[in-house]
Amino acid sequence: MADKPDLNAALHRAADRKARRTGLRAATFLAIALVAAVGSAVLLTRYMDARTAAVRVPTETVLVAAIDLPVGAEIRAEHLRAVAWPAASRPEGGFREAKDLEGKVVRVRVYKGEAILQTKLTGTESGGGLSALLPAGMRAMAVRVNDVVGVAGFVQPGDSVDVIATLRPELGQSLTSSKVILQNIKVLAVGKDLDHGGKGADKVVPATVATLMVDAEQSERLALAATQGKILLTLRSGADEGVVATKGVNSSSLLTGAEAAPPAAPPPARPPERPRVARREPVPPPKSGEVVEILRGDLFERRDFNKGTK
Protein backbone atom coordinates (compact mmCIF):
# COMPACT_ATOMS: atom_id res chain seq x y z
CA MET A 1 0.00 0.00 0.00
CA ALA A 2 2.92 2.29 0.71
CA ASP A 3 4.24 1.86 -2.81
CA LYS A 4 0.98 3.03 -4.45
CA PRO A 5 1.29 6.74 -3.49
CA ASP A 6 4.89 6.75 -4.69
CA LEU A 7 3.74 5.40 -8.04
CA ASN A 8 1.09 8.04 -8.38
CA ALA A 9 3.57 10.77 -7.55
CA ALA A 10 5.96 9.44 -10.13
CA LEU A 11 3.24 9.42 -12.74
CA HIS A 12 2.32 13.04 -11.93
CA ARG A 13 5.93 14.11 -12.17
CA ALA A 14 6.29 12.39 -15.51
CA ALA A 15 3.13 14.05 -16.80
CA ASP A 16 4.37 17.46 -15.64
CA ARG A 17 7.73 16.99 -17.36
CA LYS A 18 5.96 15.96 -20.57
CA ALA A 19 3.63 18.98 -20.42
CA ARG A 20 6.56 21.34 -19.86
CA ARG A 21 8.44 19.82 -22.79
CA THR A 22 5.35 20.18 -24.99
CA GLY A 23 4.83 23.82 -23.96
CA LEU A 24 8.49 24.62 -24.51
CA ARG A 25 8.37 22.98 -27.92
CA ALA A 26 5.23 24.99 -28.86
CA ALA A 27 6.79 28.24 -27.63
CA THR A 28 9.89 27.50 -29.66
CA PHE A 29 7.90 26.86 -32.81
CA LEU A 30 5.85 30.03 -32.22
CA ALA A 31 8.99 32.12 -31.80
CA ILE A 32 10.48 30.65 -34.93
CA ALA A 33 7.24 31.42 -36.84
CA LEU A 34 7.20 35.00 -35.59
CA VAL A 35 10.82 35.54 -36.55
CA ALA A 36 10.16 34.06 -40.01
CA ALA A 37 7.06 36.27 -40.47
CA VAL A 38 8.94 39.43 -39.45
CA GLY A 39 11.81 38.54 -41.72
CA SER A 40 9.49 37.87 -44.62
CA ALA A 41 7.71 41.19 -44.06
CA VAL A 42 11.00 43.09 -43.99
CA LEU A 43 12.24 41.39 -47.11
CA LEU A 44 8.93 42.01 -48.92
CA THR A 45 8.91 45.67 -47.90
CA ARG A 46 12.45 46.16 -49.16
CA TYR A 47 11.60 44.42 -52.39
CA MET A 48 8.52 46.61 -52.97
CA ASP A 49 10.46 49.76 -52.16
CA ALA A 50 13.13 48.76 -54.62
CA ARG A 51 10.53 48.07 -57.31
CA THR A 52 8.74 51.37 -56.64
CA ALA A 53 11.99 53.31 -56.79
CA ALA A 54 12.82 51.63 -60.08
CA VAL A 55 9.53 52.67 -61.71
CA ARG A 56 9.06 56.06 -59.98
CA VAL A 57 8.24 58.81 -62.56
CA PRO A 58 9.88 62.24 -62.12
CA THR A 59 7.33 65.05 -61.75
CA GLU A 60 7.22 68.82 -62.10
CA THR A 61 4.93 71.45 -60.62
CA VAL A 62 2.18 72.69 -62.95
CA LEU A 63 -0.56 75.22 -62.16
CA VAL A 64 -4.13 74.15 -62.86
CA ALA A 65 -7.46 75.91 -62.43
CA ALA A 66 -8.97 75.56 -58.98
CA ILE A 67 -12.39 76.61 -60.33
CA ASP A 68 -14.05 77.01 -63.73
CA LEU A 69 -12.67 80.17 -65.37
CA PRO A 70 -15.02 81.80 -67.92
CA VAL A 71 -13.86 83.75 -70.95
CA GLY A 72 -12.71 87.27 -70.06
CA ALA A 73 -11.94 86.46 -66.40
CA GLU A 74 -8.79 87.97 -64.89
CA ILE A 75 -6.71 85.31 -63.12
CA ARG A 76 -5.96 85.72 -59.43
CA ALA A 77 -3.97 83.59 -56.98
CA GLU A 78 -7.07 81.95 -55.49
CA HIS A 79 -8.01 80.67 -58.93
CA LEU A 80 -4.88 78.46 -59.11
CA ARG A 81 -3.71 75.16 -57.63
CA ALA A 82 -0.27 73.51 -57.94
CA VAL A 83 -0.14 69.80 -58.82
CA ALA A 84 2.64 67.30 -59.55
CA TRP A 85 2.70 66.56 -63.27
CA PRO A 86 4.79 63.84 -64.97
CA ALA A 87 7.84 65.60 -66.38
CA ALA A 88 7.77 63.58 -69.60
CA SER A 89 4.22 64.73 -70.41
CA ARG A 90 4.34 68.25 -69.02
CA PRO A 91 2.03 70.46 -71.14
CA GLU A 92 3.84 72.92 -73.35
CA GLY A 93 3.13 76.50 -72.36
CA GLY A 94 2.24 75.60 -68.76
CA PHE A 95 3.12 77.68 -65.72
CA ARG A 96 4.91 76.82 -62.46
CA GLU A 97 4.53 80.00 -60.41
CA ALA A 98 1.40 82.04 -59.76
CA LYS A 99 3.24 85.36 -60.21
CA ASP A 100 3.64 84.56 -63.92
CA LEU A 101 -0.15 84.61 -64.31
CA GLU A 102 -0.92 87.86 -62.52
CA GLY A 103 -3.11 90.10 -64.67
CA LYS A 104 -3.60 87.52 -67.41
CA VAL A 105 -7.08 87.27 -68.96
CA VAL A 106 -8.72 84.00 -69.99
CA ARG A 107 -9.28 83.88 -73.76
CA VAL A 108 -10.70 80.32 -73.92
CA ARG A 109 -12.82 78.81 -71.15
CA VAL A 110 -10.71 76.80 -68.65
CA TYR A 111 -12.36 74.07 -66.57
CA LYS A 112 -11.53 73.04 -63.01
CA GLY A 113 -8.41 70.85 -62.85
CA GLU A 114 -7.30 71.80 -66.37
CA ALA A 115 -3.75 73.00 -66.89
CA ILE A 116 -3.56 76.72 -67.63
CA LEU A 117 -1.66 77.24 -70.89
CA GLN A 118 -0.27 80.35 -72.56
CA THR A 119 -2.40 79.73 -75.67
CA LYS A 120 -5.58 80.16 -73.60
CA LEU A 121 -4.59 83.54 -72.17
CA THR A 122 -4.03 87.10 -73.31
CA GLY A 123 -1.40 89.47 -72.03
CA THR A 124 -1.86 92.39 -69.68
CA GLU A 125 -1.18 94.84 -72.51
CA SER A 126 -4.47 93.80 -74.16
CA GLY A 127 -6.53 95.17 -71.29
CA GLY A 128 -9.40 93.32 -69.70
CA GLY A 129 -12.85 92.15 -70.65
CA LEU A 130 -13.90 92.12 -74.29
CA SER A 131 -10.95 94.17 -75.57
CA ALA A 132 -8.57 91.46 -74.33
CA LEU A 133 -10.18 88.94 -76.68
CA LEU A 134 -9.50 90.95 -79.84
CA PRO A 135 -6.39 90.14 -81.91
CA ALA A 136 -4.45 93.02 -83.38
CA GLY A 137 -6.30 94.67 -86.25
CA MET A 138 -9.73 93.31 -85.31
CA ARG A 139 -12.81 95.13 -84.02
CA ALA A 140 -15.85 94.20 -81.95
CA MET A 141 -19.15 95.34 -83.47
CA ALA A 142 -22.60 94.83 -81.98
CA VAL A 143 -25.68 94.14 -84.13
CA ARG A 144 -29.31 93.86 -83.12
CA VAL A 145 -30.72 90.34 -83.23
CA ASN A 146 -34.01 88.63 -82.48
CA ASP A 147 -35.28 85.08 -82.70
CA VAL A 148 -35.07 85.21 -86.50
CA VAL A 149 -31.79 87.07 -86.90
CA GLY A 150 -30.08 85.13 -84.11
CA VAL A 151 -31.02 81.66 -85.43
CA ALA A 152 -33.74 81.20 -82.79
CA GLY A 153 -31.27 81.90 -79.98
CA PHE A 154 -28.91 79.04 -80.83
CA VAL A 155 -26.00 81.37 -81.69
CA GLN A 156 -23.54 81.29 -78.78
CA PRO A 157 -20.21 82.97 -78.01
CA GLY A 158 -17.42 81.27 -79.91
CA ASP A 159 -19.63 80.21 -82.84
CA SER A 160 -18.95 81.24 -86.44
CA VAL A 161 -21.67 82.80 -88.60
CA ASP A 162 -22.26 84.25 -92.04
CA VAL A 163 -24.03 87.60 -92.43
CA ILE A 164 -26.74 87.98 -95.09
CA ALA A 165 -27.86 91.49 -96.04
CA THR A 166 -31.28 92.20 -97.59
CA LEU A 167 -31.36 95.70 -99.06
CA ARG A 168 -34.37 97.77 -100.03
CA PRO A 169 -34.68 98.95 -103.64
CA GLU A 170 -32.73 102.06 -104.39
CA LEU A 171 -34.10 105.06 -106.22
CA GLY A 172 -34.92 104.08 -109.78
CA GLN A 173 -34.93 100.32 -109.01
CA SER A 174 -37.85 98.06 -108.11
CA LEU A 175 -36.11 94.83 -107.00
CA THR A 176 -35.13 93.85 -103.46
CA SER A 177 -31.78 92.07 -103.35
CA SER A 178 -30.13 89.74 -100.82
CA LYS A 179 -26.52 88.58 -100.59
CA VAL A 180 -24.00 87.05 -98.20
CA ILE A 181 -21.70 89.97 -97.38
CA LEU A 182 -19.54 88.44 -94.62
CA GLN A 183 -18.46 84.84 -94.05
CA ASN A 184 -16.90 82.91 -91.17
CA ILE A 185 -17.33 85.71 -88.64
CA LYS A 186 -16.66 84.81 -84.99
CA VAL A 187 -19.29 85.64 -82.37
CA LEU A 188 -17.59 87.26 -79.37
CA ALA A 189 -20.61 87.71 -77.14
CA VAL A 190 -24.36 87.22 -77.08
CA GLY A 191 -26.05 89.79 -74.91
CA LYS A 192 -23.67 90.40 -72.00
CA ASP A 193 -22.22 86.87 -71.99
CA LEU A 194 -18.67 86.40 -73.26
CA ASP A 195 -18.90 82.65 -72.60
CA HIS A 196 -21.61 80.08 -73.18
CA GLY A 197 -21.04 78.89 -69.60
CA GLY A 198 -20.81 75.22 -70.52
CA LYS A 199 -24.22 75.22 -72.21
CA GLY A 200 -24.68 72.62 -74.91
CA ALA A 201 -25.50 73.32 -78.53
CA ASP A 202 -29.16 72.56 -77.78
CA LYS A 203 -29.48 75.39 -75.26
CA VAL A 204 -31.19 78.62 -76.28
CA VAL A 205 -29.51 81.93 -75.39
CA PRO A 206 -32.14 84.71 -75.63
CA ALA A 207 -30.58 88.08 -76.38
CA THR A 208 -31.19 91.24 -78.36
CA VAL A 209 -27.57 92.03 -79.27
CA ALA A 210 -24.77 89.92 -80.73
CA THR A 211 -21.18 91.14 -80.83
CA LEU A 212 -19.15 90.04 -83.87
CA MET A 213 -15.39 90.18 -84.49
CA VAL A 214 -14.64 91.97 -87.76
CA ASP A 215 -11.85 93.97 -89.30
CA ALA A 216 -12.13 97.63 -90.28
CA GLU A 217 -13.43 97.01 -93.81
CA GLN A 218 -15.94 94.41 -92.66
CA SER A 219 -17.24 96.80 -90.01
CA GLU A 220 -18.03 99.36 -92.72
CA ARG A 221 -19.96 96.82 -94.78
CA LEU A 222 -21.84 95.57 -91.74
CA ALA A 223 -22.77 99.10 -90.68
CA LEU A 224 -24.11 99.96 -94.14
CA ALA A 225 -26.11 96.73 -94.36
CA ALA A 226 -27.65 97.24 -90.91
CA THR A 227 -28.54 100.85 -91.75
CA GLN A 228 -29.83 100.49 -95.30
CA GLY A 229 -31.61 97.14 -94.94
CA LYS A 230 -31.87 94.08 -92.75
CA ILE A 231 -29.29 91.47 -91.75
CA LEU A 232 -29.60 87.79 -90.87
CA LEU A 233 -27.07 85.46 -89.25
CA THR A 234 -26.56 81.90 -90.46
CA LEU A 235 -24.80 79.47 -88.12
CA ARG A 236 -21.77 77.65 -89.53
CA SER A 237 -20.29 74.30 -88.63
CA GLY A 238 -17.22 74.48 -86.43
CA ALA A 239 -15.33 72.36 -88.97
CA ASP A 240 -16.27 74.56 -91.96
CA GLU A 241 -13.93 77.45 -92.62
CA GLY A 242 -14.33 77.72 -96.40
CA VAL A 243 -15.51 80.83 -98.23
CA VAL A 244 -18.22 80.38 -100.88
CA ALA A 245 -18.52 82.93 -103.70
CA THR A 246 -22.24 83.75 -104.04
CA LYS A 247 -23.92 85.90 -106.69
CA GLY A 248 -26.80 87.04 -104.54
CA VAL A 249 -30.49 86.95 -105.39
CA ASN A 250 -33.23 89.47 -106.07
CA SER A 251 -37.01 89.24 -106.13
CA SER A 252 -37.09 88.52 -109.87
CA SER A 253 -34.48 85.75 -109.94
CA LEU A 254 -36.01 84.22 -106.80
CA LEU A 255 -39.21 83.38 -108.69
CA THR A 256 -37.69 82.47 -112.06
CA GLY A 257 -34.67 80.56 -110.76
CA ALA A 258 -32.37 82.56 -113.00
CA GLU A 259 -29.20 84.14 -111.75
CA ALA A 260 -29.57 87.60 -110.39
CA ALA A 261 -28.48 90.20 -112.88
CA PRO A 262 -26.01 92.69 -111.53
CA PRO A 263 -27.49 96.15 -111.02
CA ALA A 264 -27.14 98.39 -114.04
CA ALA A 265 -24.28 100.75 -113.70
CA PRO A 266 -25.25 104.42 -113.93
CA PRO A 267 -24.11 106.19 -117.13
CA PRO A 268 -20.77 107.86 -116.77
CA ALA A 269 -20.98 111.49 -115.86
CA ARG A 270 -20.11 113.84 -118.71
CA PRO A 271 -17.44 116.36 -117.89
CA PRO A 272 -18.67 119.97 -117.88
CA GLU A 273 -18.22 121.77 -121.16
CA ARG A 274 -15.58 124.39 -121.21
CA PRO A 275 -16.69 127.87 -122.37
CA ARG A 276 -15.82 128.60 -125.95
CA VAL A 277 -13.45 131.47 -126.59
CA ALA A 278 -13.67 133.33 -129.92
CA ARG A 279 -10.52 132.98 -131.87
CA ARG A 280 -8.98 136.23 -133.14
CA GLU A 281 -7.64 136.18 -136.64
CA PRO A 282 -3.95 137.03 -136.73
CA VAL A 283 -3.12 140.43 -138.19
CA PRO A 284 -0.84 140.02 -141.19
CA PRO A 285 2.42 141.86 -140.84
CA PRO A 286 2.80 144.95 -143.00
CA LYS A 287 4.38 144.37 -146.33
CA SER A 288 7.90 145.46 -146.56
CA GLY A 289 8.75 148.23 -149.08
CA GLU A 290 10.94 151.28 -149.70
CA VAL A 291 9.56 154.38 -147.97
CA VAL A 292 11.25 157.82 -147.93
CA GLU A 293 10.17 160.66 -145.64
CA ILE A 294 11.03 164.24 -146.74
CA LEU A 295 10.79 167.28 -144.45
CA ARG A 296 10.87 170.70 -146.11
CA GLY A 297 10.50 173.47 -143.60
CA ASP A 298 7.01 173.03 -142.27
CA LEU A 299 6.04 170.56 -144.98
CA PHE A 300 6.21 166.79 -144.53
CA GLU A 301 6.23 164.45 -147.51
CA ARG A 302 6.25 160.62 -147.61
CA ARG A 303 7.00 158.65 -150.73
CA ASP A 304 6.44 154.90 -151.15
CA PHE A 305 8.16 153.70 -154.23
CA ASN A 306 6.00 150.49 -154.30
CA LYS A 307 2.57 152.20 -154.13
CA GLY A 308 3.33 155.63 -155.20
CA THR A 309 3.56 158.91 -153.40
CA LYS A 310 1.32 159.68 -150.36
C-alpha positions in Angstrom: 0.0 0.0 0.0 2.9 2.3 0.7 4.2 1.9 -2.8 1.0 3.0 -4.4 1.3 6.7 -3.5 4.9 6.8 -4.7 3.7 5.4 -8.0 1.1 8.0 -8.4 3.6 10.8 -7.5 6.0 9.4 -10.1 3.2 9.4 -12.7 2.3 13.0 -11.9 5.9 14.1 -12.2 6.3 12.4 -15.5 3.1 14.1 -16.8 4.4 17.5 -15.6 7.7 17.0 -17.4 6.0 16.0 -20.6 3.6 19.0 -20.4 6.6 21.3 -19.9 8.4 19.8 -22.8 5.3 20.2 -25.0 4.8 23.8 -24.0 8.5 24.6 -24.5 8.4 23.0 -27.9 5.2 25.0 -28.9 6.8 28.2 -27.6 9.9 27.5 -29.7 7.9 26.9 -32.8 5.8 30.0 -32.2 9.0 32.1 -31.8 10.5 30.7 -34.9 7.2 31.4 -36.8 7.2 35.0 -35.6 10.8 35.5 -36.6 10.2 34.1 -40.0 7.1 36.3 -40.5 8.9 39.4 -39.5 11.8 38.5 -41.7 9.5 37.9 -44.6 7.7 41.2 -44.1 11.0 43.1 -44.0 12.2 41.4 -47.1 8.9 42.0 -48.9 8.9 45.7 -47.9 12.5 46.2 -49.2 11.6 44.4 -52.4 8.5 46.6 -53.0 10.5 49.8 -52.2 13.1 48.8 -54.6 10.5 48.1 -57.3 8.7 51.4 -56.6 12.0 53.3 -56.8 12.8 51.6 -60.1 9.5 52.7 -61.7 9.1 56.1 -60.0 8.2 58.8 -62.6 9.9 62.2 -62.1 7.3 65.0 -61.8 7.2 68.8 -62.1 4.9 71.4 -60.6 2.2 72.7 -62.9 -0.6 75.2 -62.2 -4.1 74.2 -62.9 -7.5 75.9 -62.4 -9.0 75.6 -59.0 -12.4 76.6 -60.3 -14.0 77.0 -63.7 -12.7 80.2 -65.4 -15.0 81.8 -67.9 -13.9 83.7 -71.0 -12.7 87.3 -70.1 -11.9 86.5 -66.4 -8.8 88.0 -64.9 -6.7 85.3 -63.1 -6.0 85.7 -59.4 -4.0 83.6 -57.0 -7.1 82.0 -55.5 -8.0 80.7 -58.9 -4.9 78.5 -59.1 -3.7 75.2 -57.6 -0.3 73.5 -57.9 -0.1 69.8 -58.8 2.6 67.3 -59.5 2.7 66.6 -63.3 4.8 63.8 -65.0 7.8 65.6 -66.4 7.8 63.6 -69.6 4.2 64.7 -70.4 4.3 68.3 -69.0 2.0 70.5 -71.1 3.8 72.9 -73.4 3.1 76.5 -72.4 2.2 75.6 -68.8 3.1 77.7 -65.7 4.9 76.8 -62.5 4.5 80.0 -60.4 1.4 82.0 -59.8 3.2 85.4 -60.2 3.6 84.6 -63.9 -0.1 84.6 -64.3 -0.9 87.9 -62.5 -3.1 90.1 -64.7 -3.6 87.5 -67.4 -7.1 87.3 -69.0 -8.7 84.0 -70.0 -9.3 83.9 -73.8 -10.7 80.3 -73.9 -12.8 78.8 -71.1 -10.7 76.8 -68.6 -12.4 74.1 -66.6 -11.5 73.0 -63.0 -8.4 70.8 -62.8 -7.3 71.8 -66.4 -3.7 73.0 -66.9 -3.6 76.7 -67.6 -1.7 77.2 -70.9 -0.3 80.3 -72.6 -2.4 79.7 -75.7 -5.6 80.2 -73.6 -4.6 83.5 -72.2 -4.0 87.1 -73.3 -1.4 89.5 -72.0 -1.9 92.4 -69.7 -1.2 94.8 -72.5 -4.5 93.8 -74.2 -6.5 95.2 -71.3 -9.4 93.3 -69.7 -12.9 92.2 -70.7 -13.9 92.1 -74.3 -11.0 94.2 -75.6 -8.6 91.5 -74.3 -10.2 88.9 -76.7 -9.5 90.9 -79.8 -6.4 90.1 -81.9 -4.4 93.0 -83.4 -6.3 94.7 -86.3 -9.7 93.3 -85.3 -12.8 95.1 -84.0 -15.8 94.2 -81.9 -19.2 95.3 -83.5 -22.6 94.8 -82.0 -25.7 94.1 -84.1 -29.3 93.9 -83.1 -30.7 90.3 -83.2 -34.0 88.6 -82.5 -35.3 85.1 -82.7 -35.1 85.2 -86.5 -31.8 87.1 -86.9 -30.1 85.1 -84.1 -31.0 81.7 -85.4 -33.7 81.2 -82.8 -31.3 81.9 -80.0 -28.9 79.0 -80.8 -26.0 81.4 -81.7 -23.5 81.3 -78.8 -20.2 83.0 -78.0 -17.4 81.3 -79.9 -19.6 80.2 -82.8 -18.9 81.2 -86.4 -21.7 82.8 -88.6 -22.3 84.3 -92.0 -24.0 87.6 -92.4 -26.7 88.0 -95.1 -27.9 91.5 -96.0 -31.3 92.2 -97.6 -31.4 95.7 -99.1 -34.4 97.8 -100.0 -34.7 98.9 -103.6 -32.7 102.1 -104.4 -34.1 105.1 -106.2 -34.9 104.1 -109.8 -34.9 100.3 -109.0 -37.9 98.1 -108.1 -36.1 94.8 -107.0 -35.1 93.8 -103.5 -31.8 92.1 -103.4 -30.1 89.7 -100.8 -26.5 88.6 -100.6 -24.0 87.1 -98.2 -21.7 90.0 -97.4 -19.5 88.4 -94.6 -18.5 84.8 -94.1 -16.9 82.9 -91.2 -17.3 85.7 -88.6 -16.7 84.8 -85.0 -19.3 85.6 -82.4 -17.6 87.3 -79.4 -20.6 87.7 -77.1 -24.4 87.2 -77.1 -26.1 89.8 -74.9 -23.7 90.4 -72.0 -22.2 86.9 -72.0 -18.7 86.4 -73.3 -18.9 82.6 -72.6 -21.6 80.1 -73.2 -21.0 78.9 -69.6 -20.8 75.2 -70.5 -24.2 75.2 -72.2 -24.7 72.6 -74.9 -25.5 73.3 -78.5 -29.2 72.6 -77.8 -29.5 75.4 -75.3 -31.2 78.6 -76.3 -29.5 81.9 -75.4 -32.1 84.7 -75.6 -30.6 88.1 -76.4 -31.2 91.2 -78.4 -27.6 92.0 -79.3 -24.8 89.9 -80.7 -21.2 91.1 -80.8 -19.2 90.0 -83.9 -15.4 90.2 -84.5 -14.6 92.0 -87.8 -11.8 94.0 -89.3 -12.1 97.6 -90.3 -13.4 97.0 -93.8 -15.9 94.4 -92.7 -17.2 96.8 -90.0 -18.0 99.4 -92.7 -20.0 96.8 -94.8 -21.8 95.6 -91.7 -22.8 99.1 -90.7 -24.1 100.0 -94.1 -26.1 96.7 -94.4 -27.6 97.2 -90.9 -28.5 100.9 -91.7 -29.8 100.5 -95.3 -31.6 97.1 -94.9 -31.9 94.1 -92.8 -29.3 91.5 -91.8 -29.6 87.8 -90.9 -27.1 85.5 -89.3 -26.6 81.9 -90.5 -24.8 79.5 -88.1 -21.8 77.6 -89.5 -20.3 74.3 -88.6 -17.2 74.5 -86.4 -15.3 72.4 -89.0 -16.3 74.6 -92.0 -13.9 77.5 -92.6 -14.3 77.7 -96.4 -15.5 80.8 -98.2 -18.2 80.4 -100.9 -18.5 82.9 -103.7 -22.2 83.7 -104.0 -23.9 85.9 -106.7 -26.8 87.0 -104.5 -30.5 86.9 -105.4 -33.2 89.5 -106.1 -37.0 89.2 -106.1 -37.1 88.5 -109.9 -34.5 85.8 -109.9 -36.0 84.2 -106.8 -39.2 83.4 -108.7 -37.7 82.5 -112.1 -34.7 80.6 -110.8 -32.4 82.6 -113.0 -29.2 84.1 -111.8 -29.6 87.6 -110.4 -28.5 90.2 -112.9 -26.0 92.7 -111.5 -27.5 96.1 -111.0 -27.1 98.4 -114.0 -24.3 100.7 -113.7 -25.2 104.4 -113.9 -24.1 106.2 -117.1 -20.8 107.9 -116.8 -21.0 111.5 -115.9 -20.1 113.8 -118.7 -17.4 116.4 -117.9 -18.7 120.0 -117.9 -18.2 121.8 -121.2 -15.6 124.4 -121.2 -16.7 127.9 -122.4 -15.8 128.6 -126.0 -13.5 131.5 -126.6 -13.7 133.3 -129.9 -10.5 133.0 -131.9 -9.0 136.2 -133.1 -7.6 136.2 -136.6 -3.9 137.0 -136.7 -3.1 140.4 -138.2 -0.8 140.0 -141.2 2.4 141.9 -140.8 2.8 144.9 -143.0 4.4 144.4 -146.3 7.9 145.5 -146.6 8.7 148.2 -149.1 10.9 151.3 -149.7 9.6 154.4 -148.0 11.2 157.8 -147.9 10.2 160.7 -145.6 11.0 164.2 -146.7 10.8 167.3 -144.4 10.9 170.7 -146.1 10.5 173.5 -143.6 7.0 173.0 -142.3 6.0 170.6 -145.0 6.2 166.8 -144.5 6.2 164.5 -147.5 6.3 160.6 -147.6 7.0 158.7 -150.7 6.4 154.9 -151.2 8.2 153.7 -154.2 6.0 150.5 -154.3 2.6 152.2 -154.1 3.3 155.6 -155.2 3.6 158.9 -153.4 1.3 159.7 -150.4 
